Amino acid sequence: MICYGVSGNAFLDYHQFGETTSRRCVHHLVRGLVTCPALAEVYLRKPTKADALNITTLHKKAHKMPGMLGSLDVTKVHWKNCPTALKGQFQCQEKCATIALEAVVDHNLWFWHGDGKDFNKLYYLVDGIYASLSRFLGPENDPTTQLDGSFKVDQEAARKDVERGYGVLKLKFLVLTHPITLHHRDDIYYLVMATILLHNMMVEER
């Protein structure tokens, strides 16, 4: 169900699982993964100082951008069964309820928590929707010199990391590309975090 994005009754013939049993299995699986300290403290951790050093070294080599902690961006998942009382809070421009996922992705496509408060001299690459903060390095929207134009090209190229990261995540776990039929936000949170945890495990083994 997580990988193929199919409904719970898709396994009725092969596994002899009814829809209710399939949903309960997924419910316990994703919560078990995310709440397991041995897994979450490794694959859902915030970057440590050692991690930050490794990440910035990676990006200096890959993108020639010293001090870069990763690329920060948002993707959305469609919440099909959003309660009517909450639809106004989660309705997007397409007139459907969505939940936003914001994360930092590095050049290896590892997903990190976007918390840069402990790294004052480091920064995230962002697009134009983010506020002008010292830890955000946005694009040069109107370059006036050759140097500004070169920076704009380099910044946009480096930000492809986060776009590739979300693309790979959704290809691995098609449940994120289909309307999610869960009713509770907590269940969606654990589902999304479990896909990120499993993705990071695969990146580590790559």
C-alpha positions as CSV (number, residue, x, y, z in Angstrom):
1,M,0.0,0.0,0.0
2,I,2.8,2.4,0.8
3,C,4.9,1.6,-2.2
4,Y,2.2,1.2,-4.8
5,G,-0.4,3.6,-3.4
6,V,-3.2,1.0,-3.8
7,S,-6.3,0.7,-1.6
8,G,-6.4,-1.8,1.3
9,N,-8.6,-4.3,-0.6
10,A,-5.9,-4.8,-3.3
11,F,-4.4,-7.6,-1.2
12,L,-7.6,-9.5,-0.7
13,D,-6.9,-12.3,-3.3
14,Y,-3.1,-12.6,-2.9
15,H,-2.7,-12.2,0.9
16,Q,-6.2,-12.9,2.0
17,F,-6.2,-9.6,3.8
18,G,-9.3,-7.6,4.0
19,E,-9.2,-3.8,3.7
20,T,-9.5,-3.3,7.4
21,T,-6.7,-5.7,8.2
22,S,-4.5,-4.1,5.6
23,R,-5.1,-0.6,7.0
24,R,-4.3,-1.8,10.5
25,C,-1.1,-3.4,9.3
26,V,0.1,-0.1,7.7
27,H,-1.0,1.8,10.8
28,H,1.1,-0.3,13.1
29,L,4.0,-0.5,10.7
30,V,4.4,3.3,10.1
31,R,4.0,4.1,13.8
32,G,6.4,1.4,14.8
33,L,9.1,2.7,12.5
34,V,8.8,6.3,13.5
35,T,8.5,5.7,17.2
36,C,11.4,3.2,17.3
37,P,14.3,5.1,18.9
38,A,16.9,2.9,17.2
39,L,15.6,4.0,13.8
40,A,14.3,7.5,14.3
41,E,17.4,8.7,16.1
42,V,19.4,7.7,13.0
43,Y,17.2,8.2,10.0
44,L,15.0,11.1,11.2
45,R,17.6,13.0,13.2
46,K,18.5,16.6,13.1
47,P,22.0,17.3,11.8
48,T,24.7,17.3,14.4
49,K,27.9,19.3,14.2
50,A,29.6,16.3,12.7
51,D,26.8,15.9,10.2
52,A,27.0,19.6,9.3
53,L,30.7,19.4,8.6
54,N,30.1,16.4,6.3
55,I,27.2,18.0,4.5
56,T,29.0,21.3,3.9
57,T,32.1,19.4,2.7
58,L,29.9,17.4,0.3
59,H,28.3,20.6,-1.1
60,K,31.5,22.4,-1.4
61,K,32.8,19.6,-3.6
62,A,29.6,19.0,-5.6
63,H,28.3,22.6,-6.0
64,K,31.3,24.8,-5.2
65,M,29.2,26.4,-2.5
66,P,30.9,26.4,1.0
67,G,28.6,26.6,4.0
68,M,25.6,25.1,2.3
69,L,23.6,22.8,4.6
70,G,21.2,21.7,1.9
71,S,18.2,22.8,-0.1
72,L,14.9,23.6,1.6
73,D,11.5,23.3,-0.1
74,V,7.9,22.2,0.3
75,T,5.9,19.5,-1.4
76,K,2.2,18.8,-0.9
77,V,0.1,15.6,-0.5
78,H,-3.6,15.5,-1.3
79,W,-5.7,14.7,1.7
80,K,-8.8,13.2,0.2
81,N,-10.7,12.5,3.4
82,C,-10.0,15.7,5.1
83,P,-12.9,16.4,7.5
84,T,-15.3,19.1,6.3
85,A,-14.6,21.2,9.4
86,L,-10.9,21.4,8.5
87,K,-11.1,21.9,4.7
88,G,-10.9,25.6,5.0
89,Q,-7.5,25.4,6.7
90,F,-6.0,22.9,4.3
91,Q,-7.6,23.9,1.0
92,C,-5.1,24.8,-1.7
93,Q,-5.4,26.8,-5.0
94,E,-6.7,23.6,-6.7
95,K,-9.7,23.7,-4.3
96,C,-8.6,20.4,-2.6
97,A,-7.3,19.7,0.9
98,T,-3.5,19.3,1.0
99,I,-0.9,18.9,3.7
100,A,2.5,20.5,3.2
101,L,5.8,18.6,3.8
102,E,8.8,20.9,4.3
103,A,12.3,19.3,4.5
104,V,15.9,19.9,3.7
105,V,17.6,17.6,1.2
106,D,21.3,17.3,0.6
107,H,23.2,16.3,-2.6
108,N,23.0,12.6,-1.6
109,L,19.2,13.0,-1.4
110,W,19.2,12.4,2.4
111,F,16.2,14.2,4.1
112,W,17.0,16.3,7.1
113,H,15.0,18.4,9.6
114,G,15.2,22.0,8.4
115,D,16.6,23.4,11.7
116,G,19.5,25.7,11.2
117,K,19.4,27.6,14.5
118,D,22.5,25.8,15.8
119,F,24.5,26.7,12.7
120,N,24.6,30.5,12.4
121,K,27.2,30.7,9.7
122,L,25.7,28.0,7.5
123,Y,22.7,28.4,5.1
124,Y,20.0,26.6,3.1
125,L,19.2,27.2,-0.5
126,V,15.6,28.3,-1.0
127,D,13.4,29.7,-3.7
128,G,11.7,33.1,-3.8
129,I,8.8,32.2,-1.5
130,Y,11.0,32.3,1.6
131,A,11.6,35.3,3.8
132,S,15.0,37.1,3.6
133,L,16.8,35.5,6.6
134,S,20.5,35.1,7.1
135,R,20.2,31.3,7.0
136,F,18.3,31.4,3.7
137,L,20.1,31.9,0.4
138,G,17.6,32.7,-2.2
139,P,17.9,33.3,-6.0
140,E,19.0,36.5,-7.6
141,N,15.7,37.4,-9.2
142,D,16.9,40.3,-11.3
143,P,20.7,39.9,-12.0
144,T,22.3,43.1,-13.2
145,T,25.9,41.9,-13.6
146,Q,27.6,38.8,-15.0
147,L,28.5,37.7,-11.5
148,D,24.9,37.9,-10.4
149,G,23.8,36.0,-13.4
150,S,26.4,33.3,-12.8
151,F,25.2,33.0,-9.2
152,K,21.6,32.7,-10.2
153,V,22.5,29.8,-12.5
154,D,24.6,28.1,-9.9
155,Q,22.0,28.5,-7.1
156,E,19.2,27.1,-9.2
157,A,21.3,24.2,-10.3
158,A,22.2,23.3,-6.7
159,R,18.6,23.6,-5.6
160,K,17.8,20.7,-8.0
161,D,18.8,18.4,-5.1
162,V,15.6,19.0,-3.2
163,E,13.5,18.6,-6.4
164,R,15.2,15.3,-7.1
165,G,14.8,14.3,-3.5
166,Y,11.0,14.8,-3.6
167,G,10.8,13.2,-7.0
168,V,12.7,10.0,-5.9
169,L,10.7,9.8,-2.6
170,K,7.4,9.9,-4.5
171,L,8.5,7.4,-7.1
172,K,9.5,5.0,-4.3
173,F,6.3,5.5,-2.3
174,L,3.4,6.1,-4.7
175,V,1.1,6.6,-1.8
176,L,2.4,10.2,-1.7
177,T,1.3,10.8,-5.2
178,H,-2.3,9.6,-4.8
179,P,-5.1,11.1,-2.7
180,I,-4.5,10.0,0.8
181,T,-7.6,8.4,2.3
182,L,-6.7,8.6,6.0
183,H,-8.9,10.6,8.2
184,H,-6.6,11.8,10.9
185,R,-3.6,14.2,10.6
186,D,-1.6,12.1,13.0
187,D,-1.9,9.1,10.8
188,I,-0.8,11.1,7.7
189,Y,2.2,12.4,9.7
190,Y,3.4,8.9,10.7
191,L,2.8,7.7,7.1
192,V,4.9,10.5,5.6
193,M,7.7,10.3,8.2
194,A,7.9,6.5,7.7
195,T,8.4,6.9,4.0
196,I,11.3,9.4,4.7
197,L,12.8,7.0,7.2
198,L,12.8,4.2,4.8
199,H,14.1,6.4,2.0
200,N,17.0,7.5,4.2
201,M,17.8,3.9,5.0
202,M,18.0,3.2,1.2
203,V,20.3,6.2,0.7
204,E,22.6,5.0,3.4
205,E,22.8,1.6,1.8
206,R,23.4,3.0,-1.7
